[in-house]
Amino acid sequence: MTPQHCVFIDFDGTFADHGVAPAAHARAVAAARGNGHAVLLCTGRPASIVAPEVAALFDGVVSSAGGHLRIGDQVLHDERFPAALGRRAVEVLLGHDVTFALEAPEALWCSPASAERLRARMRPSDSEDATGIGNGSRDILDAMRIREDLASCSFAKISLWGSQVPIEQLAAEIGPEVGALPSSITTEDTSSGELHLLAVDKADGLRRVSEHLGVELAMTVAIGDGMNDLGMLRAAGTAIAIAGSGAEIRAAADFAVPGPAALGIVTAFERLDLI
């Protein structure tokens, strides 16, 4: 049966706060799905750092900011850096001694030095919410795998932390196919960010999934808070921003709802009569 609506929800800052989602958001997703709507997570994170219990809440997951699409057990799309471009990216980042992880659906590939720095930077806190869904920084740390030869890795996107070089400069040095964005996970750290293929966007994931499910774009809903959500918000039939998002995000939205702490997904679903 074709879903009535197809809803795409960003993770960090929208569905979850610091990697942990409130139980009320999980209940809202279950209720919407029970009412005949398809609900997908649409995140910049690679699938490797989406906790299984989070992924299980949804009909599918659009991860790597549109690069990897999965509905149920079926992978619809898996797009990664071309091999030569990936080698160039690793060369530039190692040359600048940047702390980085190569994001793939199966793992976060790190050099020994980057892994050591990330473990020190993201040491799990005893205060992380144990009552929500997701494991905070543990989901990132558990996905890390060390490789001496990173240039041979296959990956969809790159996250970096504490760079002494502006992320826009890093992208320019790697090549014109690469763009730079602020980190969707550590938004308070302006020296952290993401390097991504300019040809890949969450909007592509939204279009591919809605076409696969037979849902018209007018019946799609997108909810997000960051710059990597902008294309998705512009492509959706109904766009919802998180209060406090940047001006460009708010301008692309039909209305705004609170963040995870105030259960904004519940508010959005109630306003749209999805639950």
C-alpha positions as CSV (number, residue, x, y, z in Angstrom):
1,M,0.0,0.0,0.0
2,T,1.3,3.5,-0.9
3,P,2.0,5.6,2.2
4,Q,-0.2,8.7,2.6
5,H,2.8,10.9,3.4
6,C,6.5,10.3,3.4
7,V,8.3,12.1,6.2
8,F,12.1,12.7,6.4
9,I,13.5,13.7,9.7
10,D,17.1,14.9,10.4
11,F,18.8,13.3,13.4
12,D,21.2,15.7,15.2
13,G,19.4,18.7,16.6
14,T,16.0,17.6,15.2
15,F,15.1,14.1,16.3
16,A,17.9,13.8,18.9
17,D,20.0,16.0,21.1
18,H,23.7,15.0,21.4
19,G,22.9,11.6,19.8
20,V,20.1,10.7,22.2
21,A,16.4,10.9,21.1
22,P,13.5,11.4,23.5
23,A,11.2,8.4,23.9
24,A,8.3,10.6,22.9
25,H,9.8,11.1,19.5
26,A,10.0,7.3,19.1
27,R,6.4,7.0,20.0
28,A,5.4,9.7,17.6
29,V,7.2,7.9,14.7
30,A,5.5,4.6,15.6
31,A,2.1,6.3,15.7
32,A,2.6,8.0,12.4
33,R,3.7,4.7,10.8
34,G,0.7,3.0,12.3
35,N,-1.5,5.6,10.6
36,G,-0.2,4.7,7.2
37,H,2.6,7.2,6.8
38,A,6.2,6.3,5.9
39,V,8.8,7.9,8.2
40,L,12.5,7.9,7.4
41,L,15.5,9.1,9.2
42,C,17.4,11.5,6.9
43,T,20.8,12.2,8.4
44,G,24.2,13.5,7.5
45,R,25.6,10.7,9.7
46,P,26.8,7.5,8.0
47,A,24.8,4.4,8.7
48,S,27.7,3.1,10.8
49,I,27.0,5.7,13.6
50,V,23.2,5.4,13.6
51,A,22.4,3.2,16.6
52,P,20.5,0.0,15.5
53,E,17.7,0.9,18.0
54,V,17.3,4.3,16.3
55,A,17.3,2.9,12.8
56,A,14.7,0.3,13.8
57,L,12.2,3.1,14.6
58,F,11.9,4.0,10.9
59,D,10.8,2.6,7.6
60,G,14.3,3.3,6.3
61,V,17.4,5.5,6.7
62,V,18.8,8.1,4.3
63,S,22.3,8.5,5.6
64,S,25.6,10.1,4.5
65,A,23.5,13.2,3.6
66,G,21.8,11.4,0.7
67,G,24.6,9.2,-0.3
68,H,23.2,6.0,1.1
69,L,19.6,4.9,1.1
70,R,18.1,1.9,2.8
71,I,14.4,0.9,3.1
72,G,14.0,-2.2,5.2
73,D,16.8,-4.5,4.2
74,Q,17.0,-3.1,0.7
75,V,19.8,-0.7,-0.2
76,L,18.6,1.6,-3.0
77,H,21.7,3.8,-3.4
78,D,25.3,3.8,-2.2
79,E,27.4,6.7,-3.5
80,R,31.0,7.3,-2.5
81,F,34.0,9.5,-3.3
82,P,35.6,8.3,-6.5
83,A,38.9,6.5,-5.7
84,A,41.2,9.1,-7.0
85,L,39.4,12.0,-5.3
86,G,39.3,10.0,-2.1
87,R,43.1,9.5,-2.2
88,R,43.5,13.2,-2.8
89,A,41.3,14.1,0.2
90,V,43.3,11.8,2.5
91,E,46.6,13.3,1.2
92,V,45.4,16.9,1.9
93,L,44.1,16.1,5.4
94,L,47.1,14.2,6.5
95,G,49.3,17.0,5.1
96,H,47.5,19.5,7.3
97,D,47.6,17.2,10.3
98,V,43.8,17.4,10.6
99,T,41.8,15.1,12.9
100,F,39.3,13.4,10.6
101,A,37.2,10.3,10.0
102,L,36.3,8.8,6.6
103,E,32.5,8.1,6.9
104,A,31.3,4.9,5.3
105,P,28.1,2.8,6.0
106,E,30.2,0.1,7.5
107,A,32.6,2.1,9.7
108,L,34.4,5.3,10.5
109,W,37.9,4.9,9.1
110,C,40.6,6.7,11.1
111,S,44.3,7.0,11.2
112,P,45.9,6.0,14.6
113,A,46.6,9.6,15.4
114,S,43.0,10.7,14.6
115,A,41.5,7.8,16.6
116,E,43.6,8.8,19.6
117,R,42.5,12.4,19.4
118,L,38.8,11.5,18.9
119,R,38.8,9.2,21.9
120,A,40.2,12.0,24.0
121,R,37.8,14.5,22.6
122,M,34.6,12.4,22.7
123,R,35.0,10.5,26.0
124,P,31.5,9.4,26.9
125,S,30.0,11.3,29.8
126,D,28.2,9.7,32.7
127,S,25.6,12.5,32.3
128,E,24.5,11.3,28.8
129,D,20.8,10.5,28.9
130,A,20.3,6.8,29.6
131,T,16.5,7.1,29.3
132,G,16.5,8.1,25.6
133,I,17.2,6.2,22.4
134,G,20.7,6.3,21.0
135,N,24.0,6.3,22.9
136,G,25.5,9.7,22.4
137,S,29.2,9.8,21.6
138,R,29.4,6.0,22.1
139,D,27.8,5.5,18.7
140,I,30.7,7.4,17.1
141,L,33.4,5.8,19.2
142,D,32.1,2.3,18.7
143,A,32.1,2.7,14.9
144,M,35.7,3.8,14.6
145,R,38.2,1.5,12.8
146,I,41.9,2.2,12.5
147,R,43.5,1.9,9.1
148,E,47.2,2.7,8.3
149,D,46.4,3.0,4.6
150,L,43.4,5.3,4.6
151,A,44.0,6.1,0.9
152,S,42.6,2.7,0.0
153,C,39.3,3.2,2.0
154,S,35.9,3.6,0.3
155,F,33.8,6.4,1.9
156,A,30.9,8.7,1.3
157,K,31.8,11.8,3.4
158,I,34.4,13.1,5.8
159,S,34.1,14.6,9.2
160,L,36.9,16.6,10.7
161,W,37.5,18.3,14.1
162,G,39.7,21.1,15.4
163,S,41.2,22.0,12.0
164,Q,43.7,24.8,12.0
165,V,42.9,25.4,8.3
166,P,39.4,26.7,7.3
167,I,37.3,23.8,6.0
168,E,36.5,25.8,2.9
169,Q,40.2,25.9,2.1
170,L,40.5,22.1,2.6
171,A,37.7,21.5,0.2
172,A,39.3,23.8,-2.4
173,E,42.6,22.0,-2.1
174,I,41.0,18.6,-2.6
175,G,39.0,19.6,-5.7
176,P,36.0,21.4,-7.2
177,E,33.8,18.3,-6.7
178,V,34.0,18.8,-2.9
179,G,32.0,21.2,-0.6
180,A,32.4,22.1,3.0
181,L,29.7,22.5,5.7
182,P,29.7,23.1,9.5
183,S,29.5,19.9,11.5
184,S,25.9,18.7,12.1
185,I,27.0,16.9,15.3
186,T,29.3,19.5,16.9
187,T,27.7,22.7,15.8
188,E,29.2,24.8,18.6
189,D,32.7,24.1,17.3
190,T,33.5,26.2,14.3
191,S,36.8,24.5,13.6
192,S,34.9,21.2,13.0
193,G,33.1,20.4,9.8
194,E,32.2,18.1,7.0
195,L,33.6,17.6,3.5
196,H,31.1,16.2,1.0
197,L,30.5,15.5,-2.6
198,L,28.7,18.6,-4.1
199,A,26.7,16.3,-6.3
200,V,25.1,14.5,-3.3
201,D,22.4,16.0,-1.2
202,K,19.6,15.0,1.2
203,A,17.2,16.2,-1.5
204,D,18.4,13.4,-3.8
205,G,17.6,10.9,-1.1
206,L,14.1,12.4,-0.6
207,R,13.3,12.2,-4.3
208,R,14.7,8.7,-4.7
209,V,12.8,7.3,-1.7
210,S,9.5,9.0,-2.5
211,E,9.7,7.8,-6.1
212,H,10.5,4.2,-4.9
213,L,7.5,4.3,-2.5
214,G,5.2,5.9,-5.1
215,V,4.6,9.1,-3.0
216,E,4.2,12.4,-4.9
217,L,6.6,15.2,-3.8
218,A,3.6,17.2,-2.7
219,M,3.0,14.6,0.0
220,T,6.5,14.6,1.4
221,V,7.5,16.3,4.7
222,A,11.0,17.3,5.7
223,I,12.1,18.4,9.1
224,G,15.6,19.7,9.8
225,D,17.8,22.4,11.4
226,G,21.1,22.5,9.6
227,M,22.6,23.7,6.3
228,N,22.8,20.1,5.1
229,D,19.0,20.0,5.4
230,L,18.4,23.0,3.1
231,G,18.0,21.1,-0.1
232,M,15.7,18.6,1.5
233,L,13.5,21.4,2.9
234,R,13.3,23.1,-0.4
235,A,12.4,19.8,-2.2
236,A,9.7,18.7,0.2
237,G,6.0,19.4,-0.1
238,T,6.0,20.6,3.5
239,A,9.2,21.9,5.1
240,I,9.6,22.3,8.9
241,A,12.5,24.0,10.6
242,I,13.7,23.7,14.1
243,A,13.3,26.9,16.1
244,G,16.7,28.6,16.4
245,S,17.9,27.4,13.1
246,G,19.8,29.8,10.8
247,A,17.9,32.4,8.8
248,E,18.3,30.5,5.5
249,I,16.8,27.3,7.0
250,R,13.9,29.2,8.5
251,A,13.2,31.0,5.2
252,A,12.9,27.6,3.4
253,A,10.4,26.3,6.0
254,D,6.6,26.5,6.1
255,F,6.7,26.7,9.9
256,A,9.0,25.9,12.8
257,V,8.8,23.6,15.8
258,P,10.9,23.4,19.0
259,G,14.0,21.2,19.3
260,P,14.3,17.7,20.7
261,A,14.2,18.9,24.4
262,A,10.7,20.3,23.8
263,L,9.6,17.4,21.7
264,G,9.3,19.2,18.4
265,I,8.6,16.1,16.3
266,V,5.5,15.5,18.4
267,T,4.4,19.1,17.8
268,A,5.1,18.8,14.0
269,F,3.2,15.5,13.7
270,E,0.2,16.8,15.6
271,R,0.1,20.0,13.6
272,L,0.1,17.9,10.3
273,D,-2.5,15.4,11.7
274,L,-0.1,12.6,11.2
275,I,-0.9,11.3,14.7
